[in-house]
Amino acid sequence: VSSKIGSMESLLTHRSQPLGEKVPNIFGWWPRWSEVIPQDAETGRPDSALIFANIVAGIIIGIRQGLSAIMTASLIFNTAGVPELSNMLGFGITMMWYSSTVSAVWYGLFGRLQYCLIGINDVIGILWGTLGAEVAIALKDEPWRIPSTQLALIAVSTLLTGMSSICVGKLGLGKIMLLFPAPVTSGFLGSIGCFIFKSSLQMSSGTRFRYLWPVDFGQFCKPQSLGRVACMFAMLAFMWRAPPVLQAKFPGNGTVKKLSPLVCQLLPLALFYMCTAAAGVSLETLTDLGWTYPEQGSNSPWALWTTYSLHSADWIFVFSQLPSLGLIVMMSILCSMTGVLGISGKFPVGPPGDPAPTDGIDYDKELITVGWVDLILGCTGGIVTFHRLGSTVQMRMDGGTHRLSIFACSLFCGGLFISGVPIGHLVPRWFLGALFMNSSVSLLQDALLSFRNLPPSKTTVMGRQLPSTQYFVTLACILVAIIWSPFAGIGTGLALSIFIFLVQSSHTEPVSGVTNGKRSVGRTKRPVWELQTLYKEGDRILLLFLQGYLFFGSADRLAKMFLTVTTGPREGQVQYCILSFARVVFIDASAAQQVKASVDKAARSGCQVLFCRMNEQVYNELSVVKAFRSPDHSVYQALRARGADANDIMQFGVTGIDTAGVNSIDPHLTRRATEDFNAVGSGIHDAFDTESDALDYCNDKLVDQYCYTPRVDWFKIAYRQACLTGSRLDEACFEAMGGLPEGTLGRLRPFCVVHDRMEHYTVLEGLEPTLWFIMRGAIAQLDKLSEEDLLVSDGGQFAAEVKGFSGRGGKRLRCRLTPGHVAGKVSFFLDRGVGLVDKEIIPFLQVSSRIAGYAEVWALTTSKWNDMPLDLRALLLDALISHMADDRQHSYLTE
């Protein structure tokens, strides 16, 4: 047995053989037999040694849960110092044991993690204890209603937590709870720790405290009171000091390491009763002297449902506390999410028996599982439960790798619940106070020392750097909790988290990058004279890459940037400003109005603003304020391909588009062969799908304005006409553009296959490497992903789109080759030797719909190339080398 237990640590990371898939259900997941009972990896039979280890680990955690139940019940019912609530301690302990039993069984049946424990926690208990003081004040004239009203508050908050957890999980919003800034979360827990600290002193001394000092110093300084406080601090010191000493005395002993903290918690209690028994002090005497609580009524498990009735609760007061109950709900979900995060971070790989040990945790599904058990407990007299990080880690490290350990823990807690032991009468005040103090010191230590995990401030005092300004958020929460209550501290943290978000967002630059038309051109291949013009006049185009969430503050910063660009010394210089929304997740209505105002101001300065790469939400917000009025048809194709409904796209009455054409576009971008075409740069548009489309539009406007003057060479004019009207580029123009001697194409034509009137979207394919000489229209070089690769990227493991492929039917434009250019050069020369890595990396060629109604290309295959005269081959080779160098030059400038 010992050898099996000793080798357990190595088994924790063992990946078992395939055991089938997890089957989900409405509550979470159905358990599998391999997750319940440990099995021998070789024989597949139950492993008795590991079964024993799991049972022992579960019982040890069950003992800890039993102590935690006593502590949580004391926090809820004794914190306020109200007799009507203090008399409920025994009832409360029964309530906690019941909640621990049900929650452990539930997660053992339906939880995803076969080694995880959910249960009660003192963090939420102190909040209910704070509400208990308010109940006592509100019902001071009707004290008999105080117990039932306190129970009503617990029941309502538990039900609300259950319903909220299920809703948050179903809506997929679980991770939002993890977006609270770390200083705010530290402030939450520090606020609770501070209140537990005060409660521990109040409970052990029997004296009420205001802030952190006693209201009656005389009462506090009485011998009995000081004796209890001294016992509390003595036990606290023993719990801190004794376990390390024992572990150092017995190094390498796993049993000592495992059990010493628990033994050092229970040993002071045993010593206390041994001393009182030796001194002849009875339990009744201890009660009379205030060392223990009076015995309360029946401790039968049935007393949980028969002692108090919610009918006598003050429901008006209960519903008036809904804001405070909302904070309890928020803290419960936050604790559950941080618990799951901590557990999955501690154990990234599941133990043996897990059918999917490397799968990530579904946080939303975990919330749903916990939400259901909270609903059950809320209806049957229990309290809120959530993932227990510390207990789960301890149980798995002790050998609790399967659901058997969870059921063992539940069975132990269930035994305590059924037994009816009057534990509330047996546990001394100072013992509970020491447990409280231990928790409070841990919480306060983490909060007060959290500055170590934050970058230091740049401000120095006497040569020392001050902590980060975020650290003062934690201190503010704790200070407010000391002065008022934990609820006020949590509310302060919540308000500060919103304030921090607004401040950080307002200081976040909405522009992540900027370039101009001198350094970035569209993907339509242009001859060198056009590129020279664009390089000279390119600073008239400005391309801004926006990012993040755009709201009023960030949009205001964007507006100021617009003002800088379009006024002052640069006024009139920038003619086109392109806004890329590729990295913008969301834009609100106020930001959209700001953008619209900026567009209008820019227009008065002679600058046209163009929009591109908008998701559906951004498109809708901007179109409703008419920030743009004439989108290019590619915008609708992309939005429809991403799942947008045509009616949603059109509902804002954006003008300048063909609605019938938009509604005919199907989600799979099925192309229709047609001789109609929209030339690059044609029309008046102000919104495009991609940055390249917007740049091509602006490039064409600048080329028309600054390049083609009356003194331009004849072949340049012919090329421009071919691009604008879709006419054919004759052989003489082709030769002049490529520097070929006159008559070269006439000699080449007999060796080529002429493909005329090729329809749009026709794929150019050949049985052997082929050069394609473009005489009319354009050829698009496209990358393409398989449907399988696109699915994995869009909705599979990565839940993200492959850059550049979204909304284009799995295609991405590399380059659009216009008349006078040659396609297929890379594959033609590399495929003939051994230089081609893989044919899949070469873009495929397709007739473009943007230059002419159809295409005419000449196809020259490798075999025909070899048949040509050597001098013709030499002429073409020189020209093709120039073409490839020109292609490379164009790629330097492509966006």
Secondary structure by P-SEA (a helix, b strand, c coil): caaaaaaccccccccccccbbbbbcccccccccccccccccccccccaaaaaaaaaaaaaaaaaaaaaaaaaaaaaccccccaaaaaaaaaaaaaaaaaaaaaaaaaacccccccbbbbbbaaaaaaaaaaaaaaaaaacccccaaaaaaaaaaaaaaaaaaaaaaaaaaaccccccccccaaaaaaaaaaaaaaaaaaaaaaaacccccccccccccccccaaaaaaaaaaaaaaaaaaccaaaaaaaccccccccccaaaaaaaaaaaaaaaaaaaacccaaaaaaaccccccccccccccccccccccccaaaaaaaaaaaaaaaaaaaaaaaaaaaaaaaaacccccccccccccccaaaaaaaaaaaaaaaaaacccccccccaaaaaaaaaaccccaaaaaaaaaaaaaaaaacccccccccaaaaaaaaaaaaaaaaaaaaaccccbbbbcccccccccccaaaaaaaaaaaaaaaccaaaaaaaaaaaaaaaaaaaaaaccccccccccccccccccccaaaaaaaaaccccbbbbbbbccccaaaaaaaaaaaaaaccccccccccbbbbbccccccccaaaaaaaaaaaaaaaaacbbbbbccccaaaaaaaaaacccccccaaaaaaaaaaccccccccccccccccaaaaaaccccccccccccccccccccccccccaaaaaaaaaaaaaacccccccccaaaaaaaaaaaccccccaaaaaaaacccccccccccccbbbbccccccbbbbbccbbbbbbccbbbbbbbbbcaaaaaaacccccccccccccccccccccbbbccccccccccccccccccccccccbbbbbbbcccccbbbbbbbcaaaaaaccaaaaaaaaaaaaaaaaaaaaaaaacc
